[in-house]
Amino acid sequence: MDFSFSETQRAVADAIARIAAPFDDAYWLARDGDGRFPHELHQALARDGWLGIAMPEAHGGAGLGITEAAIMMHEIAASGAGMSGASAVHMNIFGLNPVVVFGTPQQQARMLPPLIAGRERACFGVTEPDAGLETTAIRTRAERRGDRYVVHGQKVWTSTAQVADRILLLARTTPAEQCRKRTEGLSLFYTALDRSRVEARVIEKMGRKAVDSNQLFIDGLEIPLEDRIGEEGEGFRLLLHGLNPERILVAAEAVGLGRAALRKATSYARERVVFGRPIGQNQAIQHPLARSWMELEAAWLMTLRAADAYDRHGRDGAGEAGAHANAAKYLAAEAGFRACEAAVMTHGGYGYAREYHVERYFREIMIPRLTPVSPQLVLCHIAERVLGLPKSY
């Protein structure tokens, strides 16, 4: 068992760290204030082809795996960009995985190159106001009319909808009461975000102001038949090939953000002198930071194990890959949260000041704790699917 990176993986980490380095604390503090999308980082990554890290080489991608994508997202977050930087490209990395796995050659040739080149941006339309994490309960309806579908409904917490050109959309094509199982009758589409038919309203939120979150109101959006991914009614199964990678990438980002916070805290603890000695000499400061280092290391190993499991065995969308992806997301989010909390506490009153940056980290680390699945549902998943306990919900 070898825990070291391959030569390719080391090259990925080094290259992303170099790209992220010019986007310093001042840049991200400014984006946190003005809310402007970080176009510069997005384009810097696009120029070198990194937006297609896990997409086929035939369409301009790098042809690498979710492991390498996780390393990339970790480096972006760890640079100090946090979730603001990671979320600016996050959807490009995991969201189109159903197209990579299930799209026809014609769909891949049409849909992937503009995304990889940075000419188009995508958003993810799954969650709904009345369904939340209960994906099979969504009510957005896609009704087939000849060679197209007409969609009516709502989505919520759709990131980057203010700047996106296209949307990966899950909608019900067969009423739930006509299906044998609730996971049936859902279809997946990747299509143009027609703003004459879709209104995106920004949700004001606690952190990550530079990457917008939205509620979508869809009224008569027309989707050509050729924009449906896979067979009608198979969308939930296909979506799993985006959901498990998403959990892995969110885990990598949480570890990266936790490490950024830990770096700030240890630097401050070495330099801050109180009562004639650096505060980092005190065990009350040392121990929480040491504990965070260990927790982040353990979460990172779980994240890499989950990514490896997906790359090796994840095509079924479940099993070992699903359990490990959920476990990685849970452990990394919790470890990242404790590291960000420790960083604020290490700074004392200054930890509450924007200019020291750790208060921004603390606000942003709530994102991986809450999404894309709650910690409680992760625990339910492990209890049922791994431990064989009865389903609790």
Stockholm file with secondary structure:
# STOCKHOLM 1.0

chainA/1-393         MDFSFSETQRAVADAIARIAAPFDDAYWLARDGDGRFPHELHQALARDGWLGIAMPEAHGGAGLGITEAAIMMHEIAASGAGMSGASAVHMNIFGLNPVVVFGTPQQQARMLPPLIAGRERACFGVTEPDAGLETTAIRTRAERRGDRYVVHGQKVWTSTAQVADRILLLARTTPAEQCRKRTEGLSLFYTALDRSRVEARVIEKMGRKAVDSNQLFIDGLEIPLEDRIGEEGEGFRLLLHGLNPERILVAAEAVGLGRAALRKATSYARERVVFGRPIGQNQAIQHPLARSWMELEAAWLMTLRAADAYDRHGRDGAGEAGAHANAAKYLAAEAGFRACEAAVMTHGGYGYAREYHVERYFREIMIPRLTPVSPQLVLCHIAERVLGLPKSY
#=GR chainA/1-393 SS CCCSCCHHHHHHHHHHHHHHTTSCHHHHHHHHHHCCCCHHHHHHHHHTTGGGTTSCGGGTCCCCCHHHHHHHHHHHIIIIIHHHHHHHHHHHHHTTHHHHHHCCHHHHHHHHHHHHTTSCCEEEECCCTTTTTCGGGCCCEEEEETTEEEEEEEEEEEETTTTCSEEEEEEESSCGGGSSSTTSSEEEEEEECCTTTEEEEECCCSSCTTSCEEEEEEEEEEEEGGGEESSTTBHHHHHHHHHHHHHHHHHHHHHHHHHHHHHHHHHHHHHCEETTEEGGGSHHHHHHHHHHHHHHHHHHHHHHHHHHHHHHHGGGSSHHHHHHHHHHHHHHHHHHHHHHHHHHHHHGGGGGSGGGSHHHHHHHTHHHHHSSSCHHHHHHHIIIIITCCCCCC
#=GC SS_cons         CCCSCCHHHHHHHHHHHHHHTTSCHHHHHHHHHHCCCCHHHHHHHHHTTGGGTTSCGGGTCCCCCHHHHHHHHHHHIIIIIHHHHHHHHHHHHHTTHHHHHHCCHHHHHHHHHHHHTTSCCEEEECCCTTTTTCGGGCCCEEEEETTEEEEEEEEEEEETTTTCSEEEEEEESSCGGGSSSTTSSEEEEEEECCTTTEEEEECCCSSCTTSCEEEEEEEEEEEEGGGEESSTTBHHHHHHHHHHHHHHHHHHHHHHHHHHHHHHHHHHHHHCEETTEEGGGSHHHHHHHHHHHHHHHHHHHHHHHHHHHHHHHGGGSSHHHHHHHHHHHHHHHHHHHHHHHHHHHHHGGGGGSGGGSHHHHHHHTHHHHHSSSCHHHHHHHIIIIITCCCCCC
//
